[in-house]
């Protein structure tokens, strides 16, 4: 019975002379106390109900957040420690993923190498290609627009330096430039969280960031429409410093390691003849022949076996990958003399769980067995065949699929995308059942495609091809944007310039 009805009843009893005034007041006080005692429980019940609704909505939102609203390629990046992250491809993790903590961001930052080279004019001409893409290049800061405790914003002159910039020759490219009248097509704005070492005018930087949009800026009485990049990483020399290498190395190998600069005779030279620098990581425990000394590279995030201290001949290429669950190691070995490739799988205690051996007759030594993997499966190209391997057992999940020579492998939620350097079948998608979903030709006049970069942007696959024409002297590049079903969203013609 509710409070008001009970009050009315005892009031009627008083009016009828059944209760005295004093008895009426006592009964009313008793009812009031009972109501007051019940009130907190009602409030608590309401609060719990509201909390339940809020939690349900958050869970519903998060469960849908990884779904691509446009039905595009799904390259979900997720917290690397989530037990259910079985569909997260290592290649598709990104350092600016908000699900990662600071240490995880540092680790993914090291292995995250899939950045499009930024051409400012191209980015204004083809916004559908660049918007939300990860980009990189060198540039010179011509004006500091904002530098506060929490954030910075700088105006950068981007020379689209490509190989020349990445090789360390970038400083010479800015000599003699008239900075008072830089064309709009060469200007960008970079912004982000404030750095430990603040950026100043005339600093030459290599930037890694996410292209957001084109915005208007009024600078020194002139209005510009400038691409804006949200910073992921900014460096003034080599991409990865000692601190980053140490963080990643200790996460992978533990703290019982030594990190040193290599001797000069151990330093490699990359494809273009420029020095490829690295830190040497030596494990204190040298009892396991498979885990002794590693080279962690400073400009591109990858780990190789040091040839001198692992007693490897110049014909052997050996790389180490941290697995998708971060609790195993994948080791690939290619012997140029015997034309054999090997895959070994180890647990975090360096115990070998399984091993595979393959014939590999490919002559492309710069791109040996490209691969991608999630916590349970690995897709790898051996010669012209795609293998899908169960990482728990080392066994094939499908019959090998002939896909041609490919340089990139990308495991999507509904299939594996492969990209090569031939105009025929440049892009191929294979389902996890081993069936070909689509094949796309490059449709380019490049007779030699020597560079391929790909990235999933806005649920679509962006492929950047660069190469030379039949004369070998004219550099060309081209963008192709592919939908999930294999249809071409957009593509450029062959464009002048390349990297």
N, C-alpha and C positions, 0 to 999 in steps of 0.2 A: 504494500500500500504506500502511495507516495506521500510526501511530507504535507502538502497543502490540504489533501483530503483528510488526513488525520487531525490536523489543526481544526478544520471545520467541524469534525465530529466532537472534539472535546469542548469547542466553543458552544456547540448546541447543548451539550450536557450541562455547561455552566448556566446557559440561558434558561434551561428547563429546571434549574435548581438542584440538579444531581451532584454537581461539583461546586465547591466554594471558590471564591476568587483566588485564595491561596493555593488550593489544590489544582486549579486551572493553570496557574503560573508554573507550578512544579512540573505538571505534565508537559507543558509547552517547552520548558527548559530541557526536559529529558529528551524530547523529540529533536530539539536543536542539536544536542550533543551527539545523538545518533547520526544525524545528517552530516555533522562536521567530521565524524570519524570515518564515514564512508567516502567523503569527498576526495581525500588524497588517493584512495584506491582507484577512483574514477579517473582522476588526472593521470595517474601512472598508467592506467589501461589505455587512455587516449594517446599518451606519449609513446607507449610500446607499439600501438597500432600505426601511428605516423612513422615511427622508426622502421617498422617492418615494410611499410609501403615504399619509403625512401630507398631502403636496401634492395628491395625487389626491383625498383626502377633502375638503380645503379647497375645491378647485375645484368638486367636486360639490356641496358645501354652498352655495357662492356662486352656482352656476348655478341652484340651486333656490330661493335665498333670495328672488328677485323673484317667484316664483310664489305666487299667492294660494291658501292651503290651503283656504279656504272657497269657492273658485270664484267670488269676488266681483269687483267692479270692480277693474281693475288700473291704478293710477295711479302706477306705479313712479317714484320719484325716484332719480336716479343722479348720479354724478360728471359735471359739465358738460363735462369735457374728454375723456370716453371716446368713441372713434371710433364705437363701435357703439351709441350711445345714441339710435338713430333713433326709438324708440317713447316717448321721454321727453317728455311734454307740459310746456311752460313753466309753464302754470298749476298743474300738479301737483307742481312742485318745492317742497320745504319747507326752511326755514332750519335745522331741527334734524336734518337728514339727516346721519348720521355718516360718509357717504361724501365729504362736502364738506370742504375745508380751511377755515381761518379766513376767508380773503379771499372764497372762494366763498360761505360762509355769510352774510357781510355783504351780498354782492350779491343773493343769493336773499332774504335778510331784507327788503331794500328792495322787491322786486317781489312778495313774498308777502303778498297782501291778503285771502286767503280765510279769515278767522277768524269763527267763530260768536260772536255776542254772548252773554256768559254771564249766565244767570239762575240764581242759586244754587238756588232752590226747584225750578225746572224740572229742573235737573241732578240733583237728588236724586229727583225724581219719574220722570224718564226717563233712567236711567243708560245704557240701550241707545243713546240718541242721543248722549250727551256723551262716553262713555268713549273715550279716545284721540283726541278731537277737539281741534283748535286753537281756543282761545277768547280773548276779549279783553273788557275793561271797565276802568272806573276803580274805585279803592278807597282806603280809608284804613287805614294800618297801626296796629293797636291794641296789638300786642305783638310784640316780637322774640323768637322761640323759640330761634333759634340764629344766631350770627354768628361763624364761624370763618374761618381763612385761605382754606380751599378751598370752603366752602359756606355758605349761609344758609337760614333757614326763618322765615317771618313769618306772623302771623295778620292777616288783612285783612278789614275790613268792606266788603263790596261792596254798593253802593246800586243796582245794576242801572240805571245812569244813562242808558244809551242815548244818544239824540241830545243831551240836555242835557249829559251828561258829555263827549261828544266835541266839543261846541262850545266848551268852555272855561268853562262855568258851574258846573263840578263842585264847586268849593270851597264855594259857598253851600249845597249840598245837605247838607253835614256839620255846619253850624252848629246848635247846640242839641240835638245828639244825645246821649243818655245812654249812654255807652260802657260803663257798669258792668253793663248788662243787655241786651246786643245779642242778638236772637233768633238761634237756630242757623241759620235759613234764610238769614241774610245773611252768614254767616262762611265764609271759605275759607282754606286754607293755600297759600302759594306758596313753592317752594323751588328751589334751583338752585346753579350755580357762583357763588362770591362775586363781587360787582360791584366795579368800581374805586372807585365812591362807594357806601359801605355804606348800607343802608336803616336808618332809625331810626323809633322810635315817633312817630306823628302825621304821617309823610310821606304825602302824597296822590300816588298813582302811577297810571299807566295800564299795565296788564300785558298781555303777549301770552305765551301758553304752551300747553302740552298737558295737558288734563284726564286725570289718571291713574286715580283711584279715590276712594272715600270711606273715610276712616280715622278711628279713634277717637283723641281727644286728651284728656288730663287737664290742664286749665288752671285754675289758682287754685281747686283743689278741686272742679271741676265737669267732667263728662265730656261731650264733644261728638263727634258724628259729622259730619265736615267733608270736603267735596270738596278734593282735593289737586291742585295744578297745578304742573307742571314748567316753569320759566321758559324762555322763548325770548328775550324782550326786555322790559325794564322801563324806563319813562321817567317823568319828573316834569313834563313839559310837552309840547312837540312830539315826535312819534314819532322823527324822524330828526334827529340833530344834524349839525353841520358836518363832523365827522370821518367819519361814515358817508357823507354826500353826496359828500365828497371822494374816498373810497375807490371808490365806485361810478362817479363821473364819470371818474376817471382810468383805471379799468378799461375803460370804454366808449369814451371819447374820447382817451385818452392824457394825458400830463402837460402838453401845451402848451395850457393852458386857464386862465381866470380865474374864480373863484367869488365872487360878491358878493351882498349883500342887494339886493332890487329897490327901485325908487322906489315910493312909495305909490300913484301913479296906475296902476301896473302890476299891483297886487295884485288877484286875482280874489275873487269872493264865491261861495260854494258854493250848493247847492240850497236850504239852509235859511236863507240870509242871513248865514252866519258867514264870517269871513275865512279864506281859503285861502292859507296862507303857503308860500313856496318860496325856494330859492336860485337865482340866475341863473347859468348856466354859459355863458361866452363863449369860443369857440375863438379862439386867437391868429391862426390863418390864416382870414381872412374871404373868401377867393377863391371858395369854393363857395357859391352862393346857397342850396343846400339844407341847409347845415350852418353856422349862424352862432351863434345864441343860443338856449339852451333853459332851460326852467323845470323844476327838479327839486323836486317837492313834498315837504313836510316831514311830512305826516300820513298820506297814502296814497301808496304808492310808484308813481309814474308820471311820465312825462316828456312835456311839451308844448312846442311852439314858442312862444317869447315873441312875443306879437302886435305889440308896439311895434317891436322891433328886427328882426323879420322882415317888417315892413310888411304885416301881415295885417289885414283888416277884421274888424269884430266879428261878421260872419256866417260866418267861417271857423274851423273847429276842426281843429287839426293835432296829431297825436301821433306819438311815436317809440317803437319797441320794439326791444330787442336780440334778435336771433334765437336760436333754440334751440341753434345751434352756437357762439354768441357771436362769430361772425365776420362777421355781416351785420346790416343795419338794415332794419326794416320801418317805413314811414311811411304813415300813413293821413290823408287830408284829406277834410273834408266842407264843402261850400259850401251854406249854407242858401238863398241866393238862387237859385242855378242848380239846386238839388236834385240835385247830383252828388257822388259819392264817388270817391276815387282811392286806389290802393295803389301805392306805389313801393318797389322792393327795391334796396338798395345793398350793395356790399361794404365791408370795413373801411377801404378807401382812399377811400370816398365816391363811387365810380363807380356810376352807375345801371345795373343789370343788366336790369331790365324794369319796365313800368308797366301798370296796368290802370285803366279808367274804367267807372263804373257809374251808372245812374240810381238815385237814392235819394230816394224821396218820403216817407220816414218823418217824422213830426212830433215824434218823441221825441228831443229834442236832448240829453237827459241821458244817453242810452245809444246812441251812434252806432256802428253796426257792431261789436258784440262779437265777439271772436275768441279763438282759441287756436292754438298751433302747436308742432310739434316741429322737429328740424333739417331735415326734408325736405318737410313739408307744412304748410299753413295752412287751418284751417276758420274761415270768417267768415260772418256774417249780413249780407246787404244787403237792406233792407226786410224781406220775409217769406221770402226764399230763402236756403238754405244753399249756400255754395260751398266746394268742396275744391280747393285750388290747389297745384300742384307748385311749390315755392319755387325750384327750379333753372331752370325755364323760364317760370313765370308762367301756365302753361296749366291749364285745368280738368281734374281727374282724373275727375270724374263730371258728369253733367248736373245743373244746379242743382235743389235739392229744396225744394218749398214746405213750410215748417214753421211759418208764422205768425210773429207778432212775438215775439222772444225777447231776453232781456237777458243771458244767460250761455251760454258755449260751453265745453265741457270734452271734450278729446280723450282717450278711453280706449284701451286696447289693442285692443279689439274693436269700437269704434264711437264715435260722437260724441254726447254728451248735451247737450241744449239745454233751457233753463229760461226760462219767460216769466212775465208778470204777469197772465195771463188765467186764469180758472177752467177754461176749455176747453183741453185739450192743454197743461197747465202744464209737463209734463215729456215730452220726446220724445227717443228714441234712434234714430240713423241709422247704419247700417253703412257701412263704407268703400267698399261697392259702390253706395251711394246708396239702398238699400232701407230703409224704415222698420222698425225692430225692435219698438218699442212706443210707445204714446201713453198718458199718464196725466193725468186731470183733477185739479185741486186739491181739489175737494170741500170748499170753504170758503164761509162766509157773507160773506166780505169782498167788498164791492162795488168796492173800490179796493185792489189789491195794489201797494204802492209800494216794497217792499223784497224782494229775493231774495238769499239767501246759500246757497251749496252747498259741500260738502266730501265727499271720499271718506274714510270712517272704517271701519276694520276690513273693508275690501272691500265696503262698502255705501255708497250715495250718500245723504247726509243733506241734505235741502233744508229751509231755514228761510224761511217766508213771513211777511211782516208787512204790515198794511194797516189799513183802517178799515171799519166797518160802513156800512150804507146811510145812516145819519144823518150820517156823516162826523165824528162827535165821539167815537166809542168805538174805541179802538185794539185790534187783535186780532193774534195770531200763531199759527203752527201749524208742527209738525214732521212731515216725511214721510221715512221711511227705506225706500229702494228697493233690492231685490236686482238682481243683474246681468241677470236674465231679465225684469225689469219687474214682478215681483210685489212687493207691499207687505209689507215686513217688519213695520213698525209705523207708526202715525201717531197724533197727538194730535187731539183736537177743537180747535175754535177756543178759544184761551186769551186771557184779559184781558191787556192791555198790549202794547206794541210799541215799535219803534224807528224 
